[in-house]
Amino acid sequence: MNLRDRIARRRSVHRDASVVVDRSHLSPVVHRSDPVGRGPVFEQLLDALEPVFDDGLPEPVAVVGPAGSGTSAIVTALFDALNDRLGDASRAIGTTTRDEQVEPVTWFVYVDGRRVESPFAFYRAVLSVLSPDPVPQSGIGTDQLRERLRERLARPDRRAVVAVDHHDEPETLAYEQACDLLEPVADSVSTVAVGQREPAGWAGERVSVPAYRSHELIDVLTDRASTGLAAGALDHESVRELAAWADGNAHDALAALFSAAVCATADDADRIEEAHLERARMDVPDDGVHVDRALALSKTRQQVLVDLVALEDRDRPIKAIATEIADRSELTTGTVTRFLYELADQGVIERVPLSRAGSGRRPSTVVARFPTIVFREQSSASAGCPQ
């Protein structure tokens, strides 16, 4: 943020008298263009990608780090910067004459495995970076998109590095599947596997991303709060305590910061108090999953989760919960029940046994494994905070 933007932000704050200036800067699903405290990791990844600076292709590399370490933020930021320098999606596909001098092009493509449900969606995601023209969403087949990709990379001066993120999560695009889809252009493409683990049987290079150290996480929170919150809305000691509580997990820290801001706004407070932070921390599950796992679901499944977290009494058997959710929608109880079991199998929600007197099979309920305040605020128009 430049100086003029900072002045404009301060001026807006004093006019609006709001705790939150820009909620997007607080969100754990929004990545900075220059992630804080990750300089050494950027250097390691640049070392692994070094051949691109000599118009070559690097060997496959895995970027691996624990939950909340910023693997996605690192890769997206670096790929954006590399595209600015080495990629040129505006260049036409056409052929060149013998006398023309053409600069080699290397594109850097980030594919979010959570949002790629089919080969068609994969090819479309890759072509959206490589192609100078809009890629159709329908009216064209997968084979045609594959052929477009082959044509785009047919010339020897064109190549691409494709990152496949979240390949190791349930119901996402597997790294091996992405490699199979890229087989027709294998000579022009290199891959980067991004996740908490390497692909099975991995023998290639690895870039390890450590969990944030306490002072690094303090810097991350301070950076986000300085642009997302009004001046003085959160004191430094609260930032330090929040970083210590998050224990190196930037997702959990930012989810709690975002949720605390929502709670303070709901209370019409002029700053974030300890009570807001406490409610926010309670909303972030221990050993939970990234809120984007829920936000990447289909609209129908998201609505089921919105209704689930809105229930006042959740200590009921799954069938009773499904019935109430179905009553709020056009879905049947059977469909909602199926969704809930599927989401539990995927780890987005969790089945928890209920107490029961006597013998027999114990019924179970379901609880969210993601921060519900962030999810509710970013997946629907509803707002507010649990009391």
N, C-alpha and C positions, 0 to 999 in steps of 0.2 A: 504494500500500500504506500503510495507516494505522499508527500507532505500535503498537497492540496486535498487529496482524498481524506486524509486524517482530519484536516480542518473542517471539511464539509461534514464529516461524520460527527464531530463534536458539536457543530452548529445544529445539526439535525436532532441530536440527543437533547439539547437544551430546549428545543422547541417542542419535542414530543414527550419529554419527561418519562421515557420508558426504560425499563431495565435492559431490554433486548434491542440492539441496534440492527443486527442482521443475523437471523437464526441460522442461516446456512453456514456461517463461519463456526458455529458451535457443533454442527452435526457430525457424528462419527462416520457417516457415509459420504461425506464430501472431503476430497483430498486436496491438499495444498499443492501449488505448482512447484514449491521448493520445501519439501518436508524438513522439519527442524531436527537437528541432531543426527543426521544420517550420512554425513559426508564420507566417512570411511567405507560404508557399504556402497555408496555410489561409485567410489574409486574401484572397489573390487569388481563390481558389475561392469564398469567400463573396461577394466582389464580383460574380463571374459569376452567382451564384445569388440576387442581391439581390432580384429581383422576388417571390420566394416570401414575403418579409416583408410585402409589400403584397397578399398573396393572389393573386398572379399566377404566370405560368409564365416561367421564363428561356428565353433562346435556347439552342440546343444548344451544348455546350462540350466541348472535348477536353482531357483531362488527360494530358500527355505527359512521359515521363522515361526515362532510360536504365535498364538492368537494375540492380536493387538500390537504386533511388532512393526506393522507398517509395510509389509511386503507389497501389497497392492499399490499403496501410495508411492513407493519407491519406483516401481516399474512404470506406472502411468506417467509420473513426472519425468523420468528419464526418457521414455519413449516420445513424449511430447517434445522435449528439447532436441532429441536426435532427429525427429521428423523436420523440425525447423531448419536443421543444418543439412541433412542428407536426403530427405525425402522431398518429392515434388509431385503431388497428386494431380497437378494441373497439366502436366505434360501429356500430349496426345499419344495414342497408341501407335500411330502411323509409322511407316518405315522411313529410313533416312537414306540419303545418297551417300556415295563413297567419300565425297569431299567434306561432308558435314561433320563438325566436331560436337559430340553429344556427351554431356556430363553423365556419368553413371548415377543411378538412383538406387537408394536403399530405403525401403519403407519399414516402419516399425509399427506393428499392429498389436494392439492389446485386445484380447478376447476374454470377456467375462463369462466363465463357464456356468455361472448361475443363471445366465440369461440366454443361453444357447440351447434350444430344445430340439434341434434337428440339424441335419447336414445343410439344409437350405439356409437356416439361420446362421450357421457357421460361415458358409461362403459369403453370405451377405455382409456379415461383420467384417470379414477380411477385405472384401471389395470396397466397402465404404471408405477405407483408407487408401486403397490403391487406385480407385477409379476417379477420374475427374468429373464423371457424370453421376447423378443420383442413381442408386441401385433400387430396382423395383421391389416392392414388398409382396406383390402377388402378380398373377398373370404371366408368370415365367417359371420354368421348371428348375429343379436342382441341377440337372445335367447341363442346362444352358448357363447357369451361374458358374459351374465348374469350368466350362469351356471359356467363359469370359476371363476367369482367373488364369487359365492356361495362356490365353492370348496376351493378357496383361504382362505376364512374366516370360513371354517367349523370347524376347531379345536378351542377348548376353549381358547388356548393361543394366538390367533391371533385376532386383532381388528384394527379398523381404525377410524380416525377422519377426516371427509370430510368437507372442506370449500367451500362454493358456493359463488363466488364473482360476483358482479354486477347483483344480482338477481332482483333488482328493476328498471332496465333500460328497455326501449322498445326493443322487439325482442331478449331478452336474456333468458337464462335458469332460470325459476322461482324456488324459494326455495321449494315450495310445490311440484313441478314436480320432483325435485331432491330427495326429501324424498320418493315420490312414487316409483321412480326407485330403491331406496335403500331398499325398504320394504322387499325383500327376504332375506336380511342380516341385518335386523333392530336390532337384538339382539347383533350384533358385531360392530355396527357403531354408532357414534355420529356425529352431524353436527354443523357447524359454518356458520351463515348467515352473509355475508359481503356486506355492501352497505351504502347508505346515509340514508336509513330508515330500520326499522325492517320489517319482513314479516307481512302481515295483521293478526291482532289478536294475535300478539306475547305476550306470557306471561312468557317467559323464562328470563334467565340472559342477561344482556346487558353490554357491555364494550363500553364506549363513547370515541371517539377520537376527541379532540378539534382541531380547526383550529390552525395553527402555530402562535405563538407569533412572533413579529418582530425580536427579537434577535435570536430565533430559526431558522427562515427562513434565516436570514443572515448567520448562521452557515451552513445551508444546501447548500446555494449558494456558500459559500466560499469553502466548502468541494468539491463540484462538479467542481468549477473553478480551484481548486488547482491540480486536476488530469486531467481535460479535456482541459485546456488552457495553453498556454505558460506562463512562469513566467513574471509578469508585464503586461499581456495582458488586465487586467481589474483592475481598482483601487478600493480600499475599499469603497470610497464614492459612486461610481456607484452601488456597491453591496447593500449598505444601501438603496439607492434610489429605486432600483429594488425591494427589499424586502418590502419597504413601499408601493410601487405601487401595488404589488400583494395582499396585505391585507390578509395575512395568507394562501393564496392558492399556494401550492408548485408547482402544475402543471403549473399554469400560469407563475410563476416566472421562472421555468426551461424552459418552452416553449419560453419565451422571451430571456433568456440567450442563448439557442440553436440558435434561429433565429438571434440574434445579432452577434453571431459568424459566421453564414452563410453569413450575410451581410458584415461583415468585411473581410472575405475571398474573397467574390466576388469583393470587392473594392481593393483587394491586399494591405490591411492595415496591419500594424505591431502591432496594438492593437485595442481593441473595443472602439470606440468613442461614444459620446452622440448621434450623428446622427444615428448610427447603433442601439443603444438601443431604440431610438424613433421610428424608422421604425419597430423594433421588437415588441414594445408594441402595436403599432397600428394594428399589425397583429393578436394579441390575443383578441378575441371578449369579450366584457363585458358579464358576465353571460353566457359564452359559454360552450361547452362540451369538455370533454377530447379528445385529438387528437386520442387516441387509439380507440375511438368509430368509427372513420373513417378507421383506419388501420385494424380493425377487420373485415371489410366488405369483401365480395367476390372480387376477382381480377377484375371482370367486373365492379362492382359498384365503386371500387376504381379508375378505369381508367376514368369513367365518372366524378368523382370528380376532378381528375387531370386535365382533359380537362376544367372543369368548372372554376377552379381557375386560369387557364392559359388564359382565355378570357380577352381581353383588354376592351371590352365594355360589361359590365354585366347589364347595366340599360336598359334591353329589356325584353319583355314578355317571359314567360317560353317556349312557343312554338318556338320562334326564337332562344333562347339559345339551346334548344334541337336539332333543325335543324343543327346548326353549330357543336355541339358536334358529332352528327350522321355522319356528313360529314367527320369527322376525324377518324371514326372507321367503323367497320363492322355492327354496330347496326343500327336499323331503328329509325327514329324520334319518332315513337310511343313508342318504347321500352325505349328510353332515357327519354321521357316525363314521362312515368310510373315510371321509376327509381327515377326521380327528385321528383315526388309527394310522393313516398314511403319514400324517405330519409327525406323529409320535415315532414312527419307524425311521423317519428322516432326521429325528433329533431336534426338530424345531420346537416341539412341545414334549412334555414328559408325562408318562403314566405313573400315577402315585397311588398306592393301595390306600383304601379307606378302612377305618376301624369298623369292626362288625362283631356283634355279640354272637356267641354260639359257634357251631361248626359250619363247614361249607366253604365254598370259594369266596374269597374276599373281593368285593367290587373295587374298582379303581376310578379315579378321576384324572383330569389332565391339567397341567400347569404350564405356563409359558416358560421357555428357556432363553428368551430374549428380553431386552429392556422394553417394557410395554408402553411407557410414556412416549419414548422416541418413536416407536412403531405407530402408535395411534396418531401422533401429530403429523407424521410424514406419509401415512397411507390413507388418510381420510381428512375430511374437513372438520372433524370433531376436535375439541381442545379441552384442556382442563387438567386437573391433577387429582389423584386419589387423596382423600382426606385422612 
